[in-house]
Amino acid sequence: MKLSSYFLIAVGGAVIGAASGFAWRAMDNAQNAQMPSAVESVEQLDALPAFAYEDLEGTTRRTQEFEDKVVVLNFWATWCPPCRKETPAFVAMQDEFGDQVQFIGIAIDDEEPVREFAESYAVNYPILLGDLDAVALSRQLGNRFEGLPFTVVTRPGGEVVLRHAGELERAELEPLLKDLTGRG
């Protein structure tokens, strides 16, 4: 069995665990509203740390390339239904806000399905090929259950302003992008 197969099994288990954890947390929070959410209880970074991953063309892309823009950093996989659902909105918002906002997808997946996905969805932003380090990066940014999708939004310079576990809908993200870019 390939290392990527073990990785997909591990990530799949993490997703199932995350779903169970979210359900348990929702029931627990209903009983005790004083308890912090799981993401709030994770020791998380307040700024986007340095990273370097290859894109689909084999070019290493680094955090510094994007530090002058609002960054929407999305951890995702091709086999993840909510990831597939949010991608068209991300493509549309990259078109709309591209002069001030940079969407970046970090795929926790094998290269070939990622390449096919990017082509079929006409992805117009960098797709980076993540690995176990990318999972650790998402955890540093607040992804306690290591579930997918997980999205982080930063101001220019890297200050984290949003962490979102699960599908991020356009209606949730667009007002923040308008505010951060002065279009709101």
Backbone torsions as a table, in degrees:
resi	resn	phi	psi	omega
1	MET	NA	135.2	-179.4
2	LYS	-70.5	155.0	176.3
3	LEU	-56.9	-37.5	-179.2
4	SER	-64.9	-32.5	177.4
5	SER	-67.6	-43.0	176.4
6	TYR	-61.5	-40.2	-179.2
7	PHE	-63.9	-44.4	179.4
8	LEU	-63.3	-37.4	177.1
9	ILE	-64.6	-43.5	179.5
10	ALA	-63.9	-44.2	179.6
11	VAL	-66.6	-39.6	176.5
12	GLY	-59.5	-43.1	176.4
13	GLY	-62.5	-38.9	178.8
14	ALA	-65.2	-38.9	179.1
15	VAL	-64.8	-44.6	177.6
16	ILE	-62.4	-43.3	177.8
17	GLY	-62.6	-39.9	179.5
18	ALA	-64.7	-43.1	179.3
19	ALA	-61.6	-43.0	177.2
20	SER	-63.7	-41.0	179.8
21	GLY	-64.2	-41.5	178.6
22	PHE	-63.6	-42.2	179.2
23	ALA	-64.3	-44.3	179.7
24	TRP	-62.6	-43.1	-179.9
25	ARG	-62.9	-40.9	179.7
26	ALA	-62.2	-42.5	178.2
27	MET	-66.3	-42.7	-178.7
28	ASP	-66.3	-41.7	179.4
29	ASN	-66.1	-32.3	177.4
30	ALA	-64.4	-32.2	179.8
31	GLN	-83.0	-32.1	-176.5
32	ASN	-138.5	91.1	-175.1
33	ALA	-67.0	-11.9	-178.1
34	GLN	-79.8	-17.0	-176.5
35	MET	-70.2	137.2	176.8
36	PRO	-71.6	154.4	176.7
37	SER	-69.7	164.3	-178.3
38	ALA	-60.2	-43.4	-178.8
39	VAL	-65.8	-37.7	179.4
40	GLU	-65.8	-26.3	-177.1
41	SER	-87.0	-5.7	177.8
42	VAL	-83.5	136.9	173.1
43	GLU	-74.2	114.0	-171.5
44	GLN	-126.5	155.7	179.2
45	LEU	-77.6	145.9	178.7
46	ASP	-95.1	-5.6	179.2
47	ALA	-136.9	151.2	179.5
48	LEU	-67.3	119.1	179.5
49	PRO	-75.8	164.1	177.4
50	ALA	-64.7	137.7	173.9
51	PHE	-142.8	161.1	176.3
52	ALA	-150.6	117.6	178.0
53	TYR	-137.4	153.1	177.4
54	GLU	-78.9	145.3	173.0
55	ASP	-91.0	-174.7	-176.3
56	LEU	-70.2	-13.2	176.4
57	GLU	-95.0	-0.4	179.6
58	GLY	88.0	6.7	178.9
59	THR	-87.8	132.3	176.7
60	THR	-76.2	123.8	179.2
61	ARG	-107.9	135.1	-175.1
62	ARG	-120.5	153.4	179.5
63	THR	-49.5	-42.6	-174.7
64	GLN	-57.9	-26.8	179.4
65	GLU	-60.5	-27.3	-169.2
66	PHE	-112.0	6.4	-170.8
67	GLU	-68.7	-15.2	179.4
68	ASP	-92.2	4.8	-178.5
69	LYS	-124.6	162.9	165.5
70	VAL	-68.0	132.5	-178.7
71	VAL	-113.5	132.4	170.8
72	VAL	-112.3	102.5	-176.2
73	LEU	-100.0	116.5	-173.7
74	ASN	-118.3	119.5	174.5
75	PHE	-91.5	127.7	-171.8
76	TRP	-155.0	176.6	175.0
77	ALA	-150.3	155.3	-177.8
78	THR	-67.1	-28.1	-177.0
79	TRP	-86.8	2.9	-175.2
80	CYS	-95.7	109.5	-178.5
81	PRO	-56.1	-44.4	178.6
82	PRO	-64.9	-31.1	177.3
83	CYS	-63.9	-43.8	179.5
84	ARG	-63.7	-36.7	-177.1
85	LYS	-70.6	-36.7	-176.3
86	GLU	-82.9	-18.5	-175.3
87	THR	-58.4	-46.4	-179.8
88	PRO	-58.3	-37.3	177.6
89	ALA	-66.5	-39.1	178.0
90	PHE	-63.7	-41.5	178.2
91	VAL	-60.8	-45.4	-179.5
92	ALA	-64.4	-42.7	-179.5
93	MET	-71.5	-29.3	174.6
94	GLN	-63.5	-40.6	176.0
95	ASP	-61.6	-46.0	-174.8
96	GLU	-70.5	-41.3	-173.5
97	PHE	-109.2	8.9	-170.5
98	GLY	-54.0	-24.5	180.0
99	ASP	-73.8	-22.2	-177.6
100	GLN	-125.0	-11.9	-175.4
101	VAL	-125.5	139.5	175.2
102	GLN	-123.3	112.6	170.7
103	PHE	-78.9	141.9	176.7
104	ILE	-138.6	125.6	175.8
105	GLY	-102.5	129.0	172.6
106	ILE	-110.0	109.0	-176.2
107	ALA	-84.5	126.3	174.7
108	ILE	-99.3	76.0	-168.4
109	ASP	-166.9	173.1	176.1
110	ASP	-78.6	154.1	-173.8
111	GLU	-61.4	-46.8	-173.7
112	GLU	-63.0	-47.8	176.6
113	PRO	-64.6	-31.6	177.6
114	VAL	-65.8	-44.1	179.2
115	ARG	-60.6	-46.5	179.0
116	GLU	-62.2	-42.4	179.0
117	PHE	-61.2	-48.9	-178.0
118	ALA	-60.1	-38.8	178.7
119	GLU	-70.7	-45.3	-176.8
120	SER	-68.6	-28.0	178.8
121	TYR	-97.6	3.6	-179.3
122	ALA	49.8	49.1	-178.6
123	VAL	-64.8	127.4	-174.1
124	ASN	-111.4	20.6	178.3
125	TYR	-133.7	162.8	-176.9
126	PRO	-61.8	130.9	171.9
127	ILE	-109.8	118.9	-179.1
128	LEU	-104.9	146.9	-179.1
129	LEU	-92.4	107.9	-178.7
130	GLY	-87.8	172.3	178.3
131	ASP	-148.2	-156.6	-180.0
132	LEU	-61.6	-31.1	176.1
133	ASP	-63.6	-35.2	179.4
134	ALA	-68.2	-35.7	175.6
135	VAL	-64.0	-42.0	177.5
136	ALA	-64.3	-38.4	177.2
137	LEU	-61.7	-43.7	179.5
138	SER	-63.6	-36.1	178.0
139	ARG	-66.7	-41.8	177.6
140	GLN	-59.5	-31.2	-178.0
141	LEU	-86.8	1.6	174.3
142	GLY	116.7	4.1	-178.1
143	ASN	-84.8	75.8	-173.0
144	ARG	-55.1	-41.7	-175.7
145	PHE	-92.7	0.7	179.8
146	GLU	57.1	30.2	179.2
147	GLY	-82.9	163.2	178.5
148	LEU	-125.2	147.6	-6.7
149	PRO	-75.8	160.6	174.9
150	PHE	-140.5	128.1	-174.0
151	THR	-125.7	138.4	176.8
152	VAL	-125.0	136.0	175.8
153	VAL	-116.1	134.3	178.4
154	THR	-125.9	152.1	171.2
155	ARG	-73.9	166.4	169.9
156	PRO	-55.6	134.7	-176.1
157	GLY	100.0	-15.8	171.8
158	GLY	102.5	1.3	179.5
159	GLU	-68.0	125.1	-179.1
160	VAL	-72.7	127.3	178.2
161	VAL	-117.5	-14.2	178.4
162	LEU	-151.8	137.5	170.3
163	ARG	-126.6	130.4	-176.5
164	HIS	-139.7	118.4	175.2
165	ALA	-92.6	133.1	-179.7
166	GLY	95.3	-177.7	-178.3
167	GLU	-60.3	133.2	177.8
168	LEU	-109.6	113.4	-177.2
169	GLU	-85.0	153.8	-179.7
170	ARG	-54.9	-41.4	-178.2
171	ALA	-62.4	-24.5	177.3
172	GLU	-84.7	-38.0	-172.8
173	LEU	-87.9	-39.6	-173.4
174	GLU	-58.0	-43.9	178.2
175	PRO	-59.7	-37.5	177.6
176	LEU	-65.2	-43.4	179.9
177	LEU	-64.3	-39.2	176.9
178	LYS	-62.2	-42.2	178.6
179	ASP	-64.4	-46.3	-177.2
180	LEU	-69.0	-24.1	-178.7
181	THR	-101.8	0.3	179.4
182	GLY	77.1	16.7	179.6
183	ARG	-96.9	1.6	-174.5
184	GLY	-96.1	NA	NA
